[in-house]
Amino acid sequence: MAELLAPALPSRARMRRTAPAVVSAAAMVAMIIVCASLQSDVLTVAGLSLVLSATVPLVIAAQAQMTLMSVGDIDLGIGNFVGLVTVVSATSLVSSPLVGGLILLGLVAAYAVLGTLVHLRRVPSLIATLGASFVWLGLGMFILPTPGGTTPQWLASFGAWQPEGFPAPLLPILLVAALVYLLTVRSTAGVRMRGLGSNPVALERAGLRPLAARAAAYATAGALGVLSGLVLASQTGGGDVSSASGYTLMTVAAVILGGGSFQGGGAVPWGVAIGGVTLGLVSVVLSLLDVPTNMQSAVQGVIVLAVLAGRVVVGKVLR
C-alpha cells in the first residue's frame, strides 16, 4: 500500500520549489484578512475588485521581469518602459490608432534588439537596461512632458469592465499567468530560455542558439511590458511616464517572493502572480492603517523581508 501511495506524494524537491509560492500565498491571505478586518466590504466582489485592480499591471510587469530573470538577466528599465506605454496609449493610440499600434510593436522590437545587443556585445543586462530606462524616460517626457491625455474608449471600457459575480482583476492575472506558464515552462522556446539561464554552454553544445533564446526572452518581456502599460493606462485614464517608476524594484521583489532566482534557469509564473498580488495588497493594508505616505516604503520593505525570511526558514526545513 505504501508503495502505491508513494508516487502520489510530492517529492521534497517539488516541495522546495513550491515552498516560496506557498509562503507568499499565506502572506497574501493574511493581507486579505487584515483588509477585511479593517474594511468588511473588501470580501465582496466590488471590494475585491477595488483592492486587486492596482495589482494587475504590477503582476504583468513582474511576469516580464521573471522572463528575463529566467535567462539570468535583470531589467532595470521595466518601470519607465511601462510608463512610456501609458504615454503612447494616451496620445498616439488616440489620435491615430494605426500609428500608435505600430509604435507599441516597435517598442517590443526594441526590447528584442536590446537583448541581441546584450548577448552579442556581452554587456551586463543591468547596465544595458539601466541605459534603456533613460531612453524610455526621455521619449515619454518628449511625447508628454506633463501627465495627461486620454485613453481610447475601448481601453477605458476595459478598465471599467466588471463581470457579474466575479472580481474583474482576477481574470487578466490568471490569463497572463497561464500564458506565461505555457510559454516559459511548457514550450520548447521556454525550455531554451531556462537552459540559457542555467547552462548556456550546454545549450550551445546541443546545437541550439543562445542568441535566439535571449532575443525571444526580451521580446516576450517587451510584449508583457506593453500589456502592463495598457492595463495601467486603462485604470488611470491618461498617460504619465513616471506612473510606474516604482515597478522596477517591486517586480524583482515579486519574482523572488514567488520563488524565482537571480541565477536564472527557473520560471515560476504562478508564484510571481501570487508575489505581485501580495506586494500590491501590502500597499492597500498600509493605506487602510493610515500609515503616513513617507513611511509606507519602509514598512513595505520590512514586510517583504519578513516574507523572505519565512521563505528561507521553510527552505531549510525542507532540505
N, C-alpha and C positions, 0 to 999 in steps of 0.2 A: 504493500500500500504506500509506504514512504517513497519507494522508487517511482511509483506512478505520479505522486504528487510533486516530486522534486522539480520536474521541468516547468510546472506551472508557477513555482515560487520565483520571485525576482532575484536575480543574482546580486551579489554585493557590488559588483562593478556597475550594474544598472542602477542600483540604489544610490551609489556615489554620484552617478551622472545626474540623477533626477533630484537629489537632495537639495541643491541650491534653489531650484524652482519651487520645491515644497516649502522651504523656509520663507521664500518670498511670498508664496501663496498664503502662508499663515500670517505674515505681516500684512498682506492685503486685506485678509478677512478681519484682522484686528483693527485696521484703519476704518473699514466699513462699520464695524461695531461701534467704534468711538464716534464716528459721524452720526450714526443712528441714535446714540445716547444723547448727543448734543442737539440733534435735529431729527425728530422721528419721521418726518416726511421723506428722509433720504431713502428709506426702504420701499417707497412707491416707485412706479415706473417713471413718473416725471422726475422724482428726486434722484434716482439712479442715472437718468439721462443727463441731469444737470451736473452731477459731480463727475461723471465719466467723460463728458464731452471734451473737456480740456485735455484729457489724456490721449485722445485719438491721434492727433498729429505727432505727439511725442512718441507714442508707441511705433508709429510707422517710421519715423526718423530713426528710432532705436533699431528697427529691423534693417535699415540701411547701414547703420553703424556695425551691426553684427555681421552683415555680409562682408564688409571689408576686414573686420577682425578675424573672420574665418580664414582669410588668406594671410593673416599675420600683420595687417596694416591697421592704422587708426586714422580716422577722418576728423581733423580739427576745423573743418570748414562747413560741416553739415548745418550748423545753426544759421550762418549767413546765407547759405545756399537756399535753405527753406524760406528765409526772409525775402530773398530775391524772387523766388517763385510767387510769393504773395504780391509783390510789386508788379510782376508781369501779369498776374491774374486780374489786378485792379486797374490796369492800364491797357496794354496791347490786346489782351484777351477780350476786352470790352469793345474797344474801338474797331479792331479788326481781328475777329476770331481766328482766321486762317494764319495771319502773321503771328498772333500770339501762340497758336499751336505749334508753328514752326520754331518759334523761339524756345519753347519748352522742349521740343525734340532736340534742338541744338544744345540745350543745357545737358541733356542726357548724353549726347555725343561728346560734349566737352569733358564729362566725367570719364568716359571711356578713353579719351585721348590722355587725360591726366594719369590714368592707370598705366597706359602704354609708356608714357614718359618715366613714370616711377620705375617701371620694370627695365626699360632699355638703358636709361641713364643711371640706374641704381641709386636714385635719390631716395633718402628716407621718407616714408609716407608722411611722417609728422611735419617735415619741412615743406614738402610739396603741397599738402592740403592746407597748411597754415598760410602759405603764399596764395593759394587759390581762394582762401577765405577773404583776403583783402580784395581780390578781384571781384568776387561776388558782392562784397560790401560796396565797392566803388561803383559797380554797374547799377546796383539798386539805388544808391543815392543820386546817381546821374539821371536815372529814369524818373524817380520820385523823391525829390530832396526832403520832403516832409511827409509824414503819414497821411494817407487819404485815398482818394479814388473810390470806386465802387466795383463790386464783383458782378460778373454776368448773372442774369436772372436764374439760369439753370443751376449755377453754383450756389447762389443764395438759397434756392429752393431745397437743395440737398442739405445745406446747413440747418434748415428749419424743419426738415422731414422728421416725423415722429410716428412710427407704426403703432397700431393699437395693441396694447398689452405687452410690449417688448421694448426695452431700452435701446433706442436707435444707435448709440455709440458702440454697443457690443458687436453689431453687425460688421462694420469695417475692421474692427480689431480682430475678430475671428477670421474674416475672409482674408485679410492681408497675412495673418499668421499662417493660415493654411496654404496660401500660395507660396509664401517664402519657404515653408516646410517642404512642399513638393519640389521647389527649385533647388534648395540647398542641401536637402537630405536625401530625397528620393530620385533625383535626376542624375544623369551622367555628368552634366555640367557642374552640379553641386559636389559630386564626388571629386572632380578635378580641382575645384576651388579649395575644398578642405585638404586635398592632397598637397596642394601648393603651400598651404599653411603649415602642414605637419611635416612634410618631407619633399621639398621641391626637387632634390636630386633624384629621388626615386621616380618622381613624376616624369622627369626628363628622360631617364633611362628607359622608361616604359614606352617611349616614343611619342609622348604627349607634349603639347606646347604650353609651358608655364605662362608665356605671354598672353595666349588666348584666354587662359583661366583668369589671370589678373584683370584683363580688359573686360571680361564678362562680369566679374565681381563689381568692378567700378561702374559699369553700365547699369547693372542691377541696382546698385546704391543710388545712382543718379535718378533712375526711374522712381524709386521709392521716395527719394527726396522731393521730387516734383509732386508726387501724390500727397506727401505730407504738407507741402506748401499749399496745394489746392484745398485740402481739408481745413487748414488753418485759415485761409482766406475766406472760406465759406462760413466760418464761425465769427470772424472779426468784421466781415463786410467791407474790408478795404485792404490796402497794402502798406506794409511797413518793413523795411529791410532789417530792422532791429527787433522785430517781433519774436524771433526765435533764437536770439543770441545766447540764451541760456541752455539751448538744446545740446550744444557740443559736449559739455561735460556730463549732462544728465543722461544722454544716450549711452555714453560709456558706462556710467553707473548702472543703467538699466540692463545692459548686456552682462555685466559682472554679477549683478543681483540674480539674473536669470540663469546663471551657470556658465556663461561664456568665459573666455580666457584671452589674455594678451598674447599668448604664444601662438594662436591660430590653430587650425585643424579641427575646429568644432563648430557646429551650428545648432543653436538652441532657440528656434523661433518662438515656441510656446512659452519657454521660460522668459524670453525677452519681453513678450507681451505682458506677462504677469509682473515682471520687474518694472516696466514702464507704467503700468496702471498703479502699482504700489507707490512709485515716486510721485505720480500725479495726485494720488489721494493724500499724500503727506502734506502737500500744499493746501488742500481743502481742509484737512484737520487743523492745521495751524491757523487758517483764516477763521474757522469756527471757534477756535480757542482765543481769538483776538490777540494772537501773538504779533507784536509790532513788526512791520514790514522789514525794518533793518535788522531784525533778529531771526527772521524766518530762514534765511540761508544757513545760518549757523546751526539752528535747531534741526533743519532738514539734514545737514551733514552728520549730526550726531545720530539721528535715526538710521541713516544709511549705514553708518559704521556699526551700529548695533546689529542690524540685519546681517551685515557681512561677518561680524563676529559669530553670530549664530550659525552661519554657513560653515565657518571654519571648525567650530565645535562639532557640528553634525558630521562633517567630513572626517574628522579624526576618529569619531566614534565608529564610523563605518569602515575604517581601514582594517 
